[in-house]
């Protein structure tokens, strides 16, 4: 029997429009393997990797009359060359040119008549580097039955050999009659849910997406403590067009750890985490960015961030849940060390239940590598009401050991989190092999100065490191 999409996954399909895409992405930068990048060899490698991820050779099929949610079916015309595309920058390509490339390709919609993913092999970066830019639709990645393509493509050991899977033979596509019959069977089993779909059309499925925001099954549990109020007015909330800007920022993980270690010795600090230091850094950067814009910033000014955090379930055995922490970042506070302690206190309040998964455990969990968790965080943000927060910040700890695509060593990885309507900025960041890498995805017209925010992140971290309380 065909695998049916969930209500949440279906809502992502219906909520997508010309200016709002519902796919998550990543930018992974690599050293070239010996002899340079061999495109044909990389194609064989990717084919071998996705052989163990069947969803990447499946496409959508809609039920006639929208009598039920669509299903996944094998694509009998699957064409790897359509999904893996070769691109190049003018040599020697700079990071700024790579950012502009990402800004151009990420807003383009995925072809719904084919499997919902794309990969770009981008050659020509200076120092012989190349990049892999990925796009995976939110309807595809649930973190359980399907992982993000960025996770599928890398391994923790070098080598081109891929353990062979079973020879793939596409299963026959279900007929319209069989899909209708299955829908009628579901109607008998669950008439109320089916009537919602039958009355549906696009508008009803939009409402369905809103209804699922407070209960998305095993994907997430939401925490709304102190968040009954609408988010404060901010230039981060604006009409969103179809064009984007993208900025990559690389920082040193050791700097965050040093700030944390010093702050934890202070008289008013308790259990300061690297995540707290990251959010305090972003708070300082947002403060500086607002001031450069001439925005009114006073002592009580805040920017509300949605910060998805991984949590264990009641038994402590399963980790495929997210807590939606809504944190009022104190951009009105001028002292870096005070901002850090305020952010740390707010995060402890949000996670008072004690079920947050420690970073070292999270990194070791198969199936929860950074790309998949970023995708799950974006799913949570897109499902929640945008009136509750000003921006989403997905912060995922990654491995501190090297990863490879074939023999190519991954140097850095930058998430690309999709923008929702009314959200001019989405921030994703991943720690990996001694670095912390930010991906700033912004609306091109609403945030022409997103590069200023990128530099402000570097400056804010330096400010925290030098502050008398923040770690000298």
C-alpha positions in Angstrom: 0.0 0.0 0.0 1.3 3.5 -0.9 2.7 5.6 2.0 0.4 8.5 2.7 1.6 12.0 3.7 0.8 13.3 7.1 -1.5 16.3 7.6 1.5 18.5 8.5 3.4 17.4 5.4 0.4 18.1 3.2 0.0 21.5 4.7 3.5 22.4 3.6 2.5 21.6 0.0 -0.6 23.8 0.1 1.0 26.7 2.0 3.8 27.0 -0.6 3.4 29.9 -3.0 5.4 32.1 -5.4 7.3 33.9 -2.7 7.4 31.3 0.0 9.2 28.0 -0.7 8.9 25.1 1.7 12.3 23.4 1.3 15.3 23.5 3.5 18.9 23.5 2.3 22.5 23.4 3.1 25.8 24.6 1.7 28.7 22.2 2.3 32.2 23.3 1.3 34.9 20.6 0.6 38.5 20.3 -0.1 39.0 18.5 -3.4 39.9 14.8 -3.4 43.2 13.8 -4.8 43.2 14.6 -8.5 40.4 17.0 -8.2 36.6 16.5 -8.4 35.6 13.7 -10.8 32.0 14.5 -11.7 31.1 11.0 -12.9 32.6 9.4 -9.8 30.6 11.8 -7.6 27.4 10.9 -9.5 28.1 7.2 -8.8 28.7 7.9 -5.2 25.5 9.9 -4.8 23.6 7.1 -6.5 25.0 4.6 -4.1 24.1 6.8 -1.1 20.5 7.4 -2.0 20.0 3.7 -2.8 19.6 3.4 1.0 17.0 6.2 1.2 14.0 5.1 -0.9 12.1 8.3 -0.4 14.6 10.1 -2.7 13.3 8.0 -5.7 9.7 8.7 -4.9 7.3 11.4 -6.1 3.9 12.7 -5.1 0.7 11.4 -6.4 -2.6 13.2 -5.6 -5.8 11.4 -4.8 -8.6 12.3 -7.3 -10.9 15.0 -5.9 -8.6 15.4 -2.9 -10.5 12.7 -1.1 -7.4 12.0 1.0 -3.9 13.3 1.5 -1.5 12.5 -1.3 0.8 9.5 -1.3 4.4 8.7 -2.1 4.9 6.5 -5.2 8.1 5.2 -6.9 9.1 7.4 -9.8 9.5 5.0 -12.8 11.3 7.7 -14.7 13.7 8.6 -12.0 16.6 10.5 -13.5 19.6 11.2 -11.2 21.1 13.6 -13.7 18.0 15.9 -13.3 18.4 16.1 -9.5 22.2 16.4 -9.4 23.3 19.4 -11.3 26.8 20.6 -12.2 27.6 24.3 -11.7 30.7 26.4 -11.5 31.8 29.9 -10.4 34.3 32.0 -12.4 37.7 30.9 -11.1 38.9 31.6 -8.5 35.4 31.8 -7.0 35.0 33.7 -3.8 32.7 33.0 -0.8 30.7 36.0 -1.8 30.1 34.6 -5.3 29.0 31.3 -3.7 26.6 33.2 -1.4 25.0 34.9 -4.4 24.7 31.5 -6.2 22.9 30.1 -3.2 20.6 33.2 -3.0 19.6 32.6 -6.7 19.0 28.8 -6.6 17.4 28.3 -3.2 14.2 30.3 -3.9 13.4 28.3 -7.0 10.6 25.8 -6.5 11.2 22.1 -6.7 9.4 20.3 -9.5 6.5 18.5 -7.9 6.2 16.0 -10.8 9.6 14.5 -9.6 11.2 13.6 -6.3 11.3 16.7 -4.2 15.1 17.3 -3.9 18.0 18.8 -5.8 21.8 18.9 -5.4 24.2 21.3 -7.0 27.9 20.4 -7.4 29.5 23.9 -7.5 33.1 23.9 -8.8 35.6 26.7 -9.1 35.9 27.9 -5.6 39.3 29.4 -4.7 42.0 27.1 -3.3 40.5 24.2 -5.4 37.5 23.8 -3.1 34.0 22.9 -4.3 30.6 23.1 -2.7 27.5 20.8 -2.5 24.3 22.9 -2.3 21.2 20.9 -1.3 17.5 21.5 -1.4 15.0 19.1 0.3 11.2 19.7 0.6 9.8 19.9 4.0 7.1 17.4 3.0 9.8 14.8 2.5 11.9 15.1 5.6 10.3 13.9 8.9 13.5 12.8 10.6 12.2 9.2 11.0 11.3 7.6 7.6 13.3 10.1 5.6 16.4 12.1 6.4 17.7 15.3 4.8 19.7 14.8 1.7 22.6 16.7 3.3 22.8 14.0 5.9 22.5 11.2 3.4 25.5 12.4 1.3 28.2 12.5 3.9 30.0 9.8 5.9 32.4 9.8 8.8 35.1 7.9 6.9 36.6 8.7 3.5 36.1 6.4 0.5 34.1 6.1 -2.7 32.8 2.6 -2.0 29.1 2.5 -1.0 27.6 -0.7 0.5 25.3 -1.9 -2.3 21.6 -1.9 -1.7 19.1 -4.1 -3.3 18.6 -3.6 -7.0 15.9 -1.0 -7.3 12.8 -1.8 -9.2 10.1 0.8 -9.1 6.8 -0.5 -7.8 3.7 0.1 -10.0 2.0 3.4 -9.5 -1.4 2.9 -7.9 -4.3 3.6 -10.2 -6.8 6.4 -9.5 -9.4 3.8 -8.7 -7.2 2.1 -6.1 -6.4 5.5 -4.5 -10.1 6.4 -4.3 -10.9 3.0 -2.8 -8.2 3.5 -0.2 -9.6 6.9 0.6 -13.1 5.5 1.0 -11.7 2.9 3.4 -10.1 5.6 5.4 -13.4 7.5 5.4 -15.0 4.5 7.1 -12.2 4.3 9.7 -12.0 8.0 10.3 -15.0 9.9 8.9 -14.4 13.3 10.6 -10.8 13.6 9.3 -11.9 12.6 5.8 -14.8 15.1 5.8 -12.2 17.8 6.6 -10.3 16.8 3.5 -13.3 16.4 1.2 -14.6 19.9 2.1 -11.2 21.0 1.6 -9.4 22.4 -1.3 -6.5 24.7 -0.7 -8.1 26.9 1.9 -9.2 24.0 4.1 -5.7 22.4 3.9 -4.3 25.8 5.0 -6.5 25.6 8.1 -5.4 22.0 8.6 -1.8 23.2 8.7 -2.7 25.7 11.4 -4.6 23.0 13.4 -1.6 20.7 13.3 0.7 23.4 14.8 -0.2 22.5 18.3 0.2 18.8 17.9 2.5 17.4 15.2 2.8 13.9 16.6 6.3 12.5 17.1 7.8 15.5 15.4 7.5 18.1 18.1 5.9 19.2 21.3 5.5 23.0 21.6 6.2 25.0 24.7 4.4 28.4 24.9 5.4 29.5 28.4 5.2 33.3 28.5 4.4 33.5 24.8 0.7 34.3 24.8 1.6 37.9 23.8 2.2 38.7 20.1 5.8 39.2 19.1 7.1 42.8 19.3 7.1 45.0 16.2 10.3 44.6 14.3 11.9 45.3 10.9 12.5 41.5 10.9 8.8 41.1 10.1 8.1 42.4 6.6 6.4 41.4 3.4 8.5 38.7 1.7 9.1 38.6 -2.0 10.6 35.8 -4.1 14.3 36.9 -4.1 16.8 36.2 -1.4 20.1 37.2 0.1 22.4 34.6 1.8 25.4 35.2 4.0 27.8 32.6 5.4 29.6 33.4 8.7 32.3 31.1 10.1 33.4 31.5 13.8 35.5 29.5 16.2 33.8 27.0 18.6 36.6 27.5 21.1 35.7 31.2 21.5 32.1 30.2 22.6 33.5 27.6 25.0 35.9 30.1 26.5 33.0 32.5 27.2 30.9 29.8 28.6 33.7 28.6 30.9 34.4 32.1 32.3 30.7 33.0 32.7 30.0 29.7 34.6 32.5 30.8 37.2 30.6 34.1 37.9 28.6 34.6 41.0 25.3 34.9 39.2 25.8 32.2 36.6 24.4 28.7 36.7 24.7 26.0 33.9 25.5 28.5 31.2 25.6 26.5 27.9 27.2 27.0 24.5 23.7 27.6 23.1 23.3 30.5 25.6 26.5 32.0 24.3 25.4 31.6 20.7 22.1 33.3 21.4 23.8 36.1 23.4 26.2 36.6 20.4 23.2 36.8 18.1 21.5 39.2 20.5 24.5 41.5 20.4 24.6 41.3 16.6 20.9 42.1 16.3 21.4 45.1 18.6 24.2 46.5 16.5 22.3 45.8 13.3 19.2 47.7 14.6 21.3 50.6 15.7 22.9 50.9 12.2 19.4 51.1 10.8 18.5 54.0 13.1 15.9 51.9 14.9 14.8 52.9 18.4 16.5 50.6 20.8 15.8 51.2 24.5 16.4 49.3 27.7 13.3 47.0 27.3 13.7 46.3 23.6 13.6 42.6 22.7 13.6 40.4 19.6 11.6 37.2 20.0 13.3 34.2 18.6 11.8 30.7 18.1 14.6 28.3 19.1 13.8 24.7 18.5 15.5 22.5 21.0 15.7 18.7 21.0 14.1 17.0 24.0 13.6 13.4 25.1 10.2 11.9 25.6 8.7 11.0 29.0 10.7 7.7 29.0 14.0 9.3 28.0 14.3 6.7 25.3 13.2 8.7 22.2 14.6 12.0 21.1 12.6 12.7 17.9 10.8 15.7 19.5 11.4 19.4 19.6 10.6 22.0 22.1 9.6 25.4 20.7 11.5 27.8 23.0 10.3 31.3 22.5 13.1 33.6 23.8 12.9 37.3 24.1 16.5 38.3 23.2 17.4 41.4 25.2 18.7 43.6 22.4 18.1 46.7 24.6 20.8 45.6 27.1 24.1 47.3 26.3 26.4 45.1 28.5 27.4 41.8 26.7 27.8 39.9 30.0 24.4 40.9 31.2 22.8 39.9 27.9 24.5 36.4 28.3 23.1 35.9 31.8 19.6 37.1 30.8 19.6 34.7 27.8 20.8 31.9 30.0 18.1 32.5 32.6 15.4 32.6 29.9 16.5 29.4 28.3 16.6 27.6 31.7 13.0 28.8 32.3 11.9 27.4 28.9 13.6 24.0 29.6 12.7 23.7 33.2 11.3 20.2 32.6 14.9 18.8 32.4 14.3 16.9 29.2 16.6 18.7 26.8 19.0 16.4 25.1 22.7 17.2 25.8 24.7 18.2 22.8 27.1 15.3 23.0 24.2 12.7 23.1 22.5 14.5 20.2 25.5 14.3 18.0 25.9 10.6 18.6 22.3 9.7 17.6 22.0 8.1 14.2 19.4 9.8 12.2 19.8 13.2 13.9 22.7 14.7 12.1 22.6 18.5 11.7 20.8 18.7 8.3 17.9 16.6 9.5 17.5 18.5 12.8 17.6 21.8 10.9 14.8 20.6 8.7 12.8 19.5 11.6 13.3 22.8 13.3 12.2 24.6 10.2 9.1 22.4 10.0 8.2 23.4 13.6 8.7 27.1 12.8 6.6 26.9 9.6 3.8 25.2 11.5 3.6 27.7 14.3 1.9 31.1 14.1 4.2 33.7 12.8 2.6 36.3 15.1 4.4 34.7 18.0 8.0 35.4 17.0 10.2 37.7 15.0 12.7 35.1 13.6 13.6 31.5 13.8 17.1 30.3 15.0 18.0 26.7 14.5 21.1 25.8 16.4 22.3 22.2 15.9 25.5 20.7 17.4 27.4 18.8 14.8 30.3 16.3 15.1 33.7 17.5 16.0 35.3 14.9 13.8 35.7 15.2 10.0 33.0 14.2 7.5 33.5 13.2 3.9 31.8 12.9 0.5 33.9 10.2 -1.1 37.5 11.3 -0.4 36.6 15.0 -0.2 36.9 16.4 3.3 34.0 18.7 4.4 35.5 22.0 5.6 32.3 23.8 6.7 28.5 23.5 6.5 26.0 26.3 6.4 22.2 25.7 6.9 19.6 27.4 4.6 16.4 27.8 6.6 13.3 28.8 4.5 11.5 32.0 5.1 7.8 32.0 6.0 5.4 34.8 5.1 6.1 37.9 7.2 9.6 36.6 8.2 12.5 38.6 6.6 15.3 36.5 8.2 15.9 32.9 9.2 19.1 31.9 11.0 20.6 28.4 11.0 23.9 27.5 12.6 25.8 24.3 13.0 29.0 23.5 15.0 31.3 21.2 13.2 35.0 20.2 13.6 35.9 23.2 15.7 33.8 25.8 14.0 30.4 27.4 14.3 28.9 28.1 11.0 25.9 30.5 10.5 23.7 30.6 7.4 21.7 33.9 7.2 18.8 33.5 4.7 17.0 36.9 4.2 14.5 38.5 1.9 16.4 40.5 -0.7 14.4 43.7 -0.5 13.6 43.7 3.2 17.2 43.1 4.3 19.6 44.6 1.8 22.0 45.0 4.7 22.1 41.3 5.9 25.9 41.4 5.4 26.1 44.0 8.2 24.4 41.5 10.5 26.9 38.9 9.4 29.8 41.1 10.4 28.0 42.1 13.6 28.0 38.4 14.6 31.8 38.2 14.4 32.0 41.5 16.4 29.5 40.5 19.0 31.4 37.3 19.7 34.6 39.3 20.1 32.8 41.7 22.4 31.6 38.9 24.6 35.1 37.4 24.7 36.7 40.7 25.9 33.9 41.8 28.3 35.0 41.8 31.9 32.3 39.3 33.0 32.1 37.4 29.7 35.5 35.8 29.6 38.9 37.5 29.1 
